[in-house]
Amino acid sequence: MIDANDIPSSQLILYADDGYNSHVVRLLLEEKKLEYYFSRLDSERPEDLTELNPYHTLPVLQQRDTVLYEINVIFEYLEERYHTNKLLPEAPQERAQFRQLAWRIQHDWLVLGKRLLMHPDSFNKAQATLAKKKLSDSLITLSPLFAHKPYFMADTFGWCDVLLAPLLWRLEEMQIELPRSISRPLLDYQKRIFDRQSFQNSVS
């Protein structure tokens, strides 16, 4: 791990792996164009991580004495602290609506995706088969939604897109192939977000 004492106290430090949650936070930081120190951690978790995060999970974002390890809390912190490249609308009513959409994405799609991306030691084949069908069917059914706006129900890239992009990036890993004939709007959306420089930076 990076020794935080060697880094200016005002700088953001991200401890992360190659998992979905880590990818979300990397994309969030890149989209908001924030400078950060990136410490990649693989299978082994250093003991120092326990001091930062009692759950011993990644990612962990640190700035001075502030240590955050839940992606929604990380998002709210960065959105409130850094006012450039906002990822939620200005109007309170619209912000509430987009927070609710983000909640639905996490509970309707990400729960299924994370089940398919589980470590082999925890993988349940029967549950995974059901999750794969439900996620695939849901994405296909809702694909027409992506035809109306360039981003997820919005004209500008936002928090919902930050949550969706790393999931769509892992469709092949989850062995989900969307039929082009009936999923074109979603596939076109997917290409748009994958082509963004922030997304390219998040997977480099």
QUIFENCOR-V260451 format. One line per field, one symbol per residue. phi: phi as a letter, one per 30 degrees, with the letter a starting at -180 (. if undefined). psi: psi as a letter, one per 30 degrees, with the letter a starting at -180 (. if undefined). burial: # if it has 24 or more other C-alpha atoms within 12 Angstrom, else .. A space follows every 50 residues. Layout:
phi = ???
psi = ???
burial = ???
This chain:
phi = .dddddceddddbccabcdeeddedddeddddhcdacccdccddcdeedd ddbddiccdbcbbhcdbbbbdddddddddddccdhdcbdddedddddddd ddddeddccdedddddcddedcdcdddddddddddddddddceeeddcbd bdhadbdbddddddeddddcddediccdddecbeeddddeddddddddde ddcd
psi = lkjfffkkffkkkjklagleeeeeeeeeeeeghkklkjjkkbekjlefee fejffhlllkkkjbgkkkgkeeeeeeeeeeejflhkgllekeeeeeeeee eeeeeefeeeeeefefglkefgkjeeeeeeeeeeeeeeeeegefeffflf ajhlflkaeeeeeeefeefgeeeghkjkkeeggeeeeeeeeeeffkeeee efg.
burial = #..#.......#####################.#.######...#...#. .#....#######...######.##.###.....####.........##. ##..##.##########..........#..###.##.###.##..#.... ####..###############..#.###....#.######.###...##. .##.
